[in-house]
């Protein structure tokens, strides 16, 4: 779970840098599998930035990140016990100008949510398996802007490296960066001679429609725990779609939902057989 410092930072600044949360052995597996897949995909995409499609089907090591034990307790606080994986990106950003809009929220086109007051609606985690240099297209944030309304004008910051309003994250292999996706952020220019590689996993609530790339093809083999089944969008039988939870009260909730469903069926049968109902 989050420490008190992490809680305060996430609530008030909108992001967390989590150093060394990926075990070294997994870092090595991720790097090797990513490079092989990126080499195959690069030939189809030319020189621009690109995503490796359906990364969860490329290698099991990418599935192991979905419920990483060092990160999932923090995610459960950042989103809630009804958490679900929403989408994934395995991204290669070659040297050059940034591909992102300057200081953007990922959620500006989302309707029906007061984003400035829905701090636990949508979260992204960037996982890193290589050290980044400060000039290698790092993520940068404007802390606290996740509390601003959607129509707040985008800031114009001329000298990003010297602005006190900007926080730039320079991660090392094994780090993760978790942030509220309404927080104003951008990828800076990649002025190095190296690709910036990252794995991006987005999480939201179970009731929110997820993308196909958030669900591995081999569910029977990979969805081995209740948490994974929920993360991959598999409903628990007998539990309301809006009541899917992974927490200590899950068994009680399941029993209550089953009792409620049974009660509804009993009432329905009674009404169907009732003469009063028949007369209506």
C-alpha positions as CSV (number, residue, x, y, z in Angstrom):
1,X,0.0,0.0,0.0
2,X,1.0,3.6,-0.3
3,X,3.1,5.2,2.4
4,X,1.7,8.5,3.9
5,X,4.3,10.4,1.8
6,X,3.1,8.6,-1.4
7,X,-0.5,9.3,-0.5
8,X,0.1,13.0,-0.1
9,X,2.2,13.2,-3.3
10,X,-0.3,11.3,-5.4
11,X,-3.3,13.2,-4.2
12,X,-1.7,16.6,-4.4
13,X,0.8,16.3,-7.2
14,X,-0.8,13.5,-9.3
15,X,2.2,11.2,-9.9
16,X,4.7,8.9,-8.2
17,X,8.2,7.8,-9.2
18,X,8.6,4.2,-7.9
19,X,12.3,3.3,-8.1
20,X,13.4,-0.3,-8.4
21,X,10.0,-1.9,-8.2
22,X,10.7,-4.4,-11.1
23,X,13.0,-7.3,-9.9
24,X,16.3,-7.5,-11.8
25,X,15.5,-10.9,-13.3
26,X,12.2,-9.6,-14.7
27,X,14.0,-6.5,-16.0
28,X,16.4,-8.7,-18.0
29,X,13.5,-10.8,-19.5
30,X,11.5,-7.6,-20.4
31,X,14.5,-6.1,-22.2
32,X,15.3,-9.2,-24.2
33,X,11.7,-9.9,-25.2
34,X,10.9,-6.2,-26.0
35,X,14.0,-5.9,-28.2
36,X,13.1,-9.0,-30.3
37,X,9.5,-7.8,-30.8
38,X,10.6,-4.2,-31.5
39,X,13.0,-5.5,-34.1
40,X,10.2,-7.3,-36.0
41,X,7.9,-4.3,-35.7
42,X,10.4,-1.6,-36.7
43,X,10.5,-2.8,-40.3
44,X,6.7,-2.1,-40.7
45,X,6.8,1.4,-39.2
46,X,9.8,3.2,-40.7
47,X,11.6,5.7,-38.5
48,X,8.8,7.2,-36.4
49,X,7.6,6.2,-33.0
50,X,5.6,3.0,-32.9
51,X,3.9,0.6,-30.5
52,X,4.4,-3.2,-30.5
53,X,0.8,-4.5,-30.8
54,X,-0.8,-6.9,-28.3
55,X,2.2,-7.0,-26.0
56,X,0.5,-9.3,-23.5
57,X,0.7,-12.0,-26.2
58,X,4.3,-11.5,-27.0
59,X,5.8,-13.0,-23.8
60,X,4.6,-14.0,-20.4
61,X,7.0,-11.5,-18.8
62,X,4.7,-8.7,-20.0
63,X,1.8,-10.3,-18.3
64,X,3.8,-10.5,-15.1
65,X,3.8,-6.7,-15.0
66,X,0.0,-6.5,-14.9
67,X,-0.2,-7.5,-11.2
68,X,3.4,-6.8,-10.1
69,X,3.4,-7.4,-6.3
70,X,5.4,-4.2,-5.7
71,X,3.0,-2.0,-7.7
72,X,-0.4,-3.6,-7.4
73,X,-1.1,-2.5,-3.8
74,X,-0.4,1.1,-4.8
75,X,-2.6,0.8,-7.8
76,X,-5.4,-0.6,-5.6
77,X,-5.3,2.6,-3.7
78,X,-4.9,4.9,-6.7
79,X,-7.9,3.3,-8.5
80,X,-9.8,1.2,-6.0
81,X,-10.6,-2.5,-5.5
82,X,-12.7,-2.6,-8.7
83,X,-9.6,-2.1,-10.7
84,X,-9.2,-3.4,-14.3
85,X,-6.5,-3.1,-16.9
86,X,-7.8,-0.8,-19.5
87,X,-5.1,-0.8,-22.3
88,X,-1.4,-1.4,-22.9
89,X,1.3,0.2,-25.1
90,X,4.8,-1.1,-25.7
91,X,6.3,2.0,-27.2
92,X,9.5,2.9,-29.0
93,X,10.4,6.6,-29.4
94,X,13.4,7.1,-31.7
95,X,15.6,10.2,-31.6
96,X,13.7,13.3,-32.7
97,X,11.0,15.7,-31.7
98,X,8.3,14.6,-29.3
99,X,5.2,12.8,-30.6
100,X,3.0,14.0,-27.8
101,X,1.0,17.2,-27.5
102,X,2.6,19.8,-25.2
103,X,1.1,19.6,-21.7
104,X,-1.9,17.5,-22.4
105,X,-4.4,15.5,-20.4
106,X,-5.2,12.0,-21.8
107,X,-8.9,12.5,-20.8
108,X,-10.0,15.8,-22.4
109,X,-12.5,14.0,-24.6
110,X,-14.0,11.9,-21.9
111,X,-17.6,12.8,-21.2
112,X,-19.7,12.4,-18.0
113,X,-16.8,12.6,-15.5
114,X,-15.8,15.7,-13.5
115,X,-12.1,14.9,-13.9
116,X,-10.8,17.6,-11.5
117,X,-12.8,15.9,-8.8
118,X,-12.4,12.3,-9.8
119,X,-8.9,11.7,-8.7
120,X,-9.1,7.9,-8.7
121,X,-10.7,7.5,-12.2
122,X,-7.8,6.6,-14.5
123,X,-4.1,5.8,-13.9
124,X,-1.2,5.0,-16.1
125,X,2.0,3.2,-15.2
126,X,5.2,3.5,-17.3
127,X,7.5,0.6,-16.7
128,X,11.2,1.0,-17.6
129,X,13.7,-1.8,-18.2
130,X,16.6,0.4,-19.4
131,X,18.2,3.5,-17.8
132,X,17.2,6.7,-19.5
133,X,19.4,9.7,-20.1
134,X,18.0,13.2,-19.2
135,X,17.8,14.0,-23.0
136,X,16.2,10.7,-24.0
137,X,12.5,11.7,-24.3
138,X,11.7,11.6,-20.6
139,X,8.3,12.1,-19.1
140,X,7.6,15.5,-17.6
141,X,4.7,16.7,-15.4
142,X,3.1,19.9,-14.2
143,X,2.3,18.8,-10.6
144,X,-1.1,19.5,-9.3
145,X,-2.8,20.1,-12.6
146,X,-4.9,17.0,-12.3
147,X,-7.1,19.1,-10.1
148,X,-7.8,21.7,-12.9
149,X,-10.9,21.7,-15.1
150,X,-10.7,20.3,-18.6
151,X,-11.1,23.7,-20.2
152,X,-8.1,25.2,-18.3
153,X,-5.8,26.8,-21.0
154,X,-2.7,24.8,-21.7
155,X,0.4,26.5,-20.3
156,X,3.1,27.8,-22.7
157,X,6.4,27.1,-21.1
158,X,9.4,28.2,-23.1
159,X,12.3,26.9,-21.0
160,X,11.1,23.5,-19.7
161,X,14.5,22.6,-18.2
162,X,14.5,25.7,-16.0
163,X,10.9,26.1,-15.2
164,X,10.0,25.6,-11.5
165,X,6.6,24.4,-12.6
166,X,8.0,21.3,-14.4
167,X,9.1,18.0,-12.9
168,X,11.0,15.7,-15.3
169,X,11.5,12.1,-14.4
170,X,14.8,10.4,-15.4
171,X,14.1,6.7,-14.6
172,X,16.5,3.8,-14.2
173,X,16.0,0.2,-15.3
174,X,13.5,-1.3,-12.9
175,X,11.7,1.9,-12.1
176,X,8.0,2.7,-12.7
177,X,6.2,6.0,-13.0
178,X,2.5,6.1,-12.0
179,X,0.3,9.0,-12.7
180,X,-3.3,10.3,-12.9
181,X,-3.8,10.6,-16.7
182,X,-5.7,14.0,-16.3
183,X,-2.4,15.4,-15.0
184,X,-0.8,17.7,-17.6
185,X,2.2,15.8,-19.0
186,X,4.2,15.2,-22.1
187,X,7.1,13.3,-23.4
188,X,10.0,15.6,-24.0
189,X,12.1,15.6,-27.2
190,X,14.5,12.7,-27.6
191,X,17.7,14.6,-28.2
192,X,19.9,11.5,-27.6
193,X,21.0,9.0,-30.2
194,X,19.1,6.2,-28.4
195,X,15.6,4.9,-28.6
196,X,13.4,5.5,-25.6
197,X,11.6,2.3,-24.7
198,X,8.8,1.9,-22.3
199,X,5.8,-0.3,-21.3
200,X,2.6,1.7,-20.6
201,X,-0.2,0.0,-18.7
202,X,-3.4,1.9,-18.0
203,X,-5.8,1.0,-15.2
204,X,-9.4,2.2,-14.4
205,X,-12.6,0.7,-13.0
206,X,-14.2,-2.6,-14.0
207,X,-17.3,-1.0,-15.4
208,X,-15.2,1.0,-17.9
209,X,-14.9,-0.6,-21.3
210,X,-11.4,-2.0,-21.9
211,X,-9.3,-2.3,-25.0
212,X,-8.6,-5.6,-26.7
213,X,-4.8,-5.2,-26.0
214,X,-5.6,-5.3,-22.3
215,X,-6.6,-9.0,-22.5
216,X,-4.2,-11.8,-23.4
217,X,-5.4,-14.4,-25.8
218,X,-4.5,-17.4,-23.6
219,X,-6.8,-16.5,-20.7
220,X,-7.2,-20.1,-19.5
221,X,-3.5,-20.3,-18.9
222,X,-2.7,-16.8,-17.7
223,X,-5.8,-15.7,-15.7
224,X,-4.7,-17.9,-12.7
225,X,-5.8,-15.7,-9.8
226,X,-9.0,-13.9,-8.9
227,X,-7.1,-10.6,-9.2
228,X,-5.8,-11.4,-12.7
229,X,-9.3,-12.5,-13.8
230,X,-10.7,-9.1,-12.7
231,X,-7.8,-7.2,-14.2
232,X,-8.5,-8.9,-17.5
233,X,-12.2,-8.1,-17.4
234,X,-13.6,-11.5,-16.4
235,X,-16.7,-11.1,-14.4
236,X,-17.1,-13.2,-11.2
237,X,-20.3,-15.3,-11.6
238,X,-23.1,-14.1,-9.4
239,X,-21.6,-10.7,-8.7
240,X,-23.0,-7.5,-10.2
241,X,-21.0,-5.9,-12.9
242,X,-20.6,-2.8,-10.8
243,X,-19.7,-4.7,-7.7
244,X,-16.6,-6.5,-8.9
245,X,-14.0,-6.1,-6.1
246,X,-10.7,-7.5,-5.1
247,X,-10.5,-6.9,-1.3
248,X,-10.9,-8.6,2.0
249,X,-14.7,-8.4,1.9
250,X,-14.9,-10.2,-1.4
251,X,-16.4,-13.4,0.0
252,X,-19.0,-11.5,2.0
253,X,-19.9,-9.4,-1.1
254,X,-20.2,-12.5,-3.2
255,X,-22.5,-14.1,-0.7
256,X,-24.6,-11.0,-0.4
257,X,-24.9,-10.6,-4.2
258,X,-25.8,-14.2,-4.6
259,X,-28.5,-13.9,-1.9
260,X,-29.8,-10.7,-3.5
261,X,-30.0,-12.4,-6.9
262,X,-31.8,-15.4,-5.4
263,X,-34.3,-13.1,-3.6
264,X,-35.0,-11.3,-6.9
265,X,-35.7,-14.6,-8.6
266,X,-38.0,-15.8,-5.8
267,X,-40.0,-12.5,-5.9
268,X,-40.2,-12.8,-9.7
269,X,-41.6,-16.3,-9.5
270,X,-44.1,-15.3,-6.8
271,X,-45.3,-12.4,-8.9
272,X,-45.6,-14.5,-12.0
273,X,-47.7,-17.0,-10.2
274,X,-49.8,-14.5,-8.3
275,X,-53.4,-14.1,-9.3
276,X,-53.1,-10.3,-8.6
277,X,-50.2,-10.2,-11.1
278,X,-52.1,-12.3,-13.6
279,X,-55.2,-9.9,-13.5
280,X,-52.9,-7.0,-14.3
